[in-house]
Amino acid sequence: MENIEQRVKKIVAEQLGVPETDVKIESSFVNDLGADSLDTVELVMALEEEFECEIPDEEAEKITTVQQAVDYVTANLK
Amino acid sequence: MSLAGKIALVTGASRGIGQAIALELASQGATVIGTATSDTGADAITAYLKAAGAQGAGMRLNVTEAGACEAIISAIEKEYGPVAILVNNAGITRDNLLMRMKDEEWDAIMDTNLKPVYQLSKAVMRGMMKARWGRIINIASVVGATGNAGQTNYSAAKAALFGFTKSLAKEIGSRGVTVNAVAPGFIDTDMTKVLPEEQKAKLLENIALGRLGEPKEIADAVGFLASDRASYITGNTIHVNGGMFMN
């Protein structure tokens, strides 16, 4: 079983079409990985599916880095 | 059967243009969900789809009920799958001179003809983005482009659809979803049957083809936009009005 950080990084890499090695824990989706606003929406959709949770819009807007995504999932995973 | 396996949702499908659209999409092989505001209307849709040998059913939807638009999309997704083609057709008129217009008449038009377009489009977005394929087709009106005395509310809502169509087309074009509008002129339906003969005669003078349109003629434009033949058309409006207004 991969840990949460690895799973998040894998999804980020898939969704944004970047090599997994480029995805660091501190990476910002928009500034470092070239995501546009629609990409970030899709990324949240993918995270919701991977972790079988629903991320409310106001929370989703705060997830802009890999670290924030890992933190959110860790805190909210059932 | 280019739309085989695809789920289409047509609002306001119990009669008129909506019914013709539902049957057109069904003839291309789509599974069609048509909505009506009453159970009787929904049953009638189920019946005509069945008679046409089509997949799909009628469902009750009152677009002005809070949460109804989101609820019907989840219900369809559960039973049939994600909606690939959304035709926002449901609409009403509440004609009055602006001087005499009541807030209720204004609000009824915005709540029925405009807000559900936003709500339903938003609700189908996830499925379309994931599929990297989707069609949103908004049924506008010629009067959204030309204006019409006595229809400030209706024409404002219809003109709003043009802006909505263009903006959403830009937002999600990169995901293979196209958003277009069809603007009917005067079509022979219950909505135009109520017009006085005198007004109809005057209208015909301004229609190059000299007749009202048939619902099927609107449905054909919608059927084209829904198909892969229209894959490179987005953010646009097809005017189907017999030459009453030339863009």
Chai-1 contact restraints between the chains, C-beta under 6 A:
chainA,res_idxA,chainB,res_idxB,connection_type,confidence,min_distance_angstrom,max_distance_angstrom,comment,restraint_id
